[in-house]
Amino acid sequence: MKNLLRKLKIRLSGVVLPALIYRIVRLLYASMRIRVVGGEIPRQFHDRGEGVIVVFWHNRLLMCPFAYMGKDMNVLVSRHGDGEIMVNAMKGFGFRPVRGSSSKGGAEALRELVRLVFNNSDLGITPDGPRGPREEVKQGVAHVARITGRPILPLSFASSRSKRFNSWDRFLLPYPFSRGLFVWGEPLYSRKGEPLEVFRLRIEEALHDTTRRADEIPGWHNNPGAGASMPLPLSPLSPPN
């Protein structure tokens, strides 16, 4: 019986739940009216084939895969409990997972992230995950950017109608048929001689600022054209097998 339950758990986390999550999120996204501000910022790096490090708060991550229009995204995923489900859900979007966090597998993950960025691959990181503190950047992302010299691009998402869960990160779930807004922040580079903690704080403030902009752009909640630079099409990535 224990073996049967174990096999069932593996099946659920490895195939069933990730595929279900992926399809539900795509249906939710397809129902929304989406706009994006600052889409030219990541595009300039994609056009040149230069790797970037995209950062977004853990509580805004649900829709963020749809903002990515590049071709080679690698996402840092925790080795904690639900990480396996997240790994397989990310594969549905065509993203490759890198396993590790500040508490488990951190050094190994850091080496892999640095290798990927040096190869001009893109990284996606929730710098306050997997357990917080909420909206507080950890030093790892600053360390990768300083070693590689690659830019950090802040990204945030807001919805005209959404639910906030009573979780550690106050997770944001947009309602179907609401308006959604992605906002890209200006690239940040590590400065020569800059202390790592100072760089970390700059990243944190930039991500806070990008999130405030997403939440406060005047009129966009009621006027889908306000403050928006372009529409964001449905991601062309194929569903998982």
Secondary structure as GFF3:
##gff-version 3
##sequence-region A 1 241
A	DSSP	alpha_helix	2	11	.	.	.	ID=ss1
A	DSSP	pi_helix	12	16	.	.	.	ID=ss2
A	DSSP	alpha_helix	17	31	.	.	.	ID=ss3
A	DSSP	beta_strand	33	37	.	.	.	ID=ss4
A	DSSP	alpha_helix	40	48	.	.	.	ID=ss5
A	DSSP	beta_strand	53	55	.	.	.	ID=ss6
A	DSSP	three_ten_helix	58	60	.	.	.	ID=ss7
A	DSSP	three_ten_helix	64	67	.	.	.	ID=ss8
A	DSSP	beta_strand	73	77	.	.	.	ID=ss9
A	DSSP	alpha_helix	83	92	.	.	.	ID=ss10
A	DSSP	beta_strand	96	99	.	.	.	ID=ss11
A	DSSP	alpha_helix	106	118	.	.	.	ID=ss12
A	DSSP	beta_strand	122	125	.	.	.	ID=ss13
A	DSSP	alpha_helix	139	148	.	.	.	ID=ss14
A	DSSP	beta_strand	152	159	.	.	.	ID=ss15
A	DSSP	beta_strand	162	164	.	.	.	ID=ss16
A	DSSP	beta_strand	172	174	.	.	.	ID=ss17
A	DSSP	beta_strand	179	184	.	.	.	ID=ss18
A	DSSP	alpha_helix	196	216	.	.	.	ID=ss19
A	DSSP	beta_strand	230	231	.	.	.	ID=ss20
###
